[in-house]
Amino acid sequence: MFQGKNVLEIINLGGITMYILLFCSVISLAAIINRLFVFHFYGLKIKRSVFMQKIRNKLAGKDIAGVTGYCENLNSPFAKVVLAGLAMVGKNEKEMNSNIERAIAIEVINLEKYTGIVGTIGNIAVYIGLFGTVLGIIRAFHDIATIGQGGINVVILGVSEALITTAAGLAVAIPAVVAYNYFLKRIEYIFKEMQLCASELLDFIGNY
């Protein structure tokens, strides 16, 4: 069916729905690449245990300035949590906890940015494809009724062309759903790591 057809001609077979799916795929891919870039380069390659060991060593040497300088030069959510705690040194525990919790919430919000777009596209792309298929089938039967002739071969050809949008919808939805689930698990893991980081920091400061 697609022999001798280029990509643009195949897209045109699906009508306007294919262009909508193409737009969704571009947006989804851009968001996925952005999040992968953030997770890879945003200091998340640093293990919490290694990071907190360095903090522990510096605090053991009464080197708060060294801890602050180290964290300020490190683009990591763990560093933001430690800085939030150190900013409240000398204040009561409730104020320190509140400041740390705000820092964690801000980091989670930053990590979740654009993931909603990926999840939404993953959910609706299949339905957009099915909608395009229904429109294509309606168009095929309308053409047959208008011409007044056809037969099973014409019907099969029209349906097969209409199913292009369903295939395209699945092609857009599956990577988006996989990426979205990965992002959720990754964010949940980082959130728990930040909580552990905060707990360890409070213990260090309490014994400081």
VOGU-3710 file (C-alpha; in Angstrom, 3 decimals, decimal comma):
1> mfqgknvlei> 0,000/0,000/0,000  2,907/2,350/0,765  5,064/1,352/-2,192  6,238/4,391/-4,128  4,996/6,819/-1,442  7,220/9,182/0,504  6,760/10,121/4,148  4,698/13,220/3,372  2,315/11,230/1,184  1,874/8,605/3,912
11> inlggitmyi> 1,147/11,351/6,438  -1,394/12,857/4,064  -3,239/9,529/3,950  -4,080/10,002/7,634  -5,305/13,553/7,140  -5,169/16,297/9,737  -4,976/13,749/12,570  -1,511/12,696/11,430  -0,274/16,276/11,658  -1,700/16,546/15,174
21> llfcsvisla> 0,121/13,355/16,148  3,301/14,616/14,510  3,055/17,796/16,567  2,465/15,751/19,737  5,465/13,552/18,991  7,742/16,592/18,583  6,538/18,119/21,876  6,835/14,783/23,691  10,330/14,117/22,345  11,507/17,601/23,305
31> aiinrlfvfh> 10,174/17,186/26,859  11,722/13,714/27,200  15,137/14,923/26,032  14,926/17,904/28,395  14,144/15,710/31,411  16,806/13,140/30,545  19,314/15,972/30,260  18,286/17,293/33,682  18,451/13,889/35,361  21,847/13,173/33,822
41> fyglkikrsv> 23,592/16,499/34,365  21,829/17,929/37,409  24,302/16,442/39,850  22,185/13,307/40,135  25,107/11,068/39,263  26,503/11,830/42,721  25,492/9,211/45,242  23,900/10,492/48,406  26,140/8,307/50,572  29,303/9,731/48,999
51> fmqkirnkla> 27,987/13,292/49,165  26,913/13,028/52,798  30,228/11,447/53,785  32,002/14,566/52,518  29,550/16,747/54,435  30,099/14,658/57,563  33,872/14,984/57,284  33,734/18,749/56,860  31,301/19,209/59,731  33,474/17,004/61,923
61> gkdiagvtgy> 36,263/19,505/61,278  33,961/22,408/62,215  34,262/23,642/58,643  30,805/25,082/57,969  32,253/27,568/55,475  33,814/24,669/53,608  30,496/22,810/53,523  28,695/25,906/52,258  31,280/26,552/49,565  31,242/22,932/48,461
71> cenlnspfak> 27,446/22,864/48,193  27,234/26,212/46,398  29,572/24,930/43,693  27,633/21,697/43,284  24,499/21,718/41,128  22,681/18,969/42,991  19,364/18,677/44,860  21,268/17,180/47,798  23,401/20,314/47,992  20,268/22,498/48,003
81> vvlaglamvg> 18,899/20,501/50,944  22,124/20,890/52,920  22,291/24,625/52,200  18,700/25,006/53,385  19,588/23,299/56,650  22,804/25,250/57,206  20,954/28,522/56,590  18,908/27,775/59,722  21,800/26,851/62,017  21,150/28,525/65,363
91> knekemnsni> 17,388/28,551/64,818  14,984/26,086/66,409  14,410/22,642/64,927  10,950/23,497/63,604  12,259/26,405/61,517  15,105/24,279/60,208  12,746/21,457/59,235  10,399/23,887/57,502  13,211/25,426/55,473  14,510/22,003/54,447
101> eraiaievin> 11,023/20,820/53,478  10,562/23,914/51,306  13,885/23,230/49,599  12,864/19,628/48,911  9,466/20,755/47,566  11,134/23,248/45,222  13,516/20,590/43,899  10,650/18,136/43,304  8,718/20,809/41,405  11,762/21,468/39,223
111> lekytgivgt> 12,200/17,760/38,538  8,511/17,322/37,652  8,583/20,144/35,098  7,318/19,005/31,660  6,625/15,452/32,856  2,907/16,219/32,844  3,131/17,018/29,137  4,726/13,645/28,434  2,098/11,837/30,500  -0,779/13,671/28,829
121> igniavyigl> 0,494/12,918/25,343  1,005/9,292/26,325  -2,638/9,101/27,422  -4,303/10,902/24,535  -2,175/9,922/21,521  -3,923/6,556/21,121  -7,342/8,191/21,260  -6,302/10,787/18,696  -5,153/7,950/16,441  -8,430/6,088/16,901
131> fgtvlgiira> -10,347/9,265/16,155  -8,409/9,625/12,922  -9,169/6,013/12,041  -12,892/6,516/12,578  -12,817/9,612/10,393  -10,912/7,683/7,735  -13,418/4,825/7,732  -16,304/7,274/7,504  -14,585/8,984/4,591  -13,988/5,648/2,837
141> fhdiatigqg> -17,614/4,572/3,096  -18,765/8,037/2,048  -16,615/7,854/-1,068  -18,008/4,422/-1,897  -21,573/5,668/-1,431  -20,892/8,733/-3,558  -19,269/6,824/-6,409  -21,885/4,092/-6,200  -19,464/1,262/-6,755  -16,572/-0,395/-5,039
151> ginvvilgvs> -16,671/-3,738/-3,331  -14,658/-5,417/-0,626  -11,296/-4,423/-2,102  -12,171/-0,738/-2,008  -13,443/-1,074/1,571  -10,285/-2,887/2,702  -8,070/-0,262/1,054  -9,954/2,566/2,744  -9,832/0,888/6,157  -6,133/0,066/5,847
161> ealittaagl> -5,355/3,668/5,031  -7,501/4,822/7,949  -5,616/2,539/10,350  -2,441/4,520/9,701  -3,494/7,004/12,355  -4,011/4,276/14,954  -0,508/2,961/14,284  0,879/6,497/14,495  -0,980/7,081/17,767  0,549/3,959/19,280
171> avaipavvay> 3,994/4,971/18,015  3,660/8,300/19,817  1,967/6,976/22,983  4,183/4,010/23,840  7,503/5,910/24,212  5,710/8,716/26,059  4,122/6,323/28,577  7,412/4,484/29,134  9,286/7,768/29,636  6,605/9,160/31,951
181> nyflkrieyi> 6,664/6,070/34,183  10,456/6,219/34,291  10,364/9,889/35,281  7,867/9,211/38,077  10,004/6,421/39,518  13,140/8,529/39,204  11,561/11,541/40,915  10,195/9,347/43,710  13,672/7,884/44,239  15,319/11,323/44,324
191> fkemqlcase> 12,639/12,607/46,713  13,361/9,780/49,152  17,087/10,369/48,806  16,624/14,055/49,644  14,585/13,102/52,707  17,377/10,791/53,865  19,867/13,560/53,178  17,823/15,944/55,328  17,550/13,397/58,145  21,301/12,786/58,164
201> lldfigny> 22,009/16,514/58,101  19,774/17,122/61,118  21,641/14,396/62,980  25,005/15,968/62,066  23,901/19,451/63,115  22,373/18,097/66,318  25,719/16,602/67,250  27,690/19,593/66,013
//
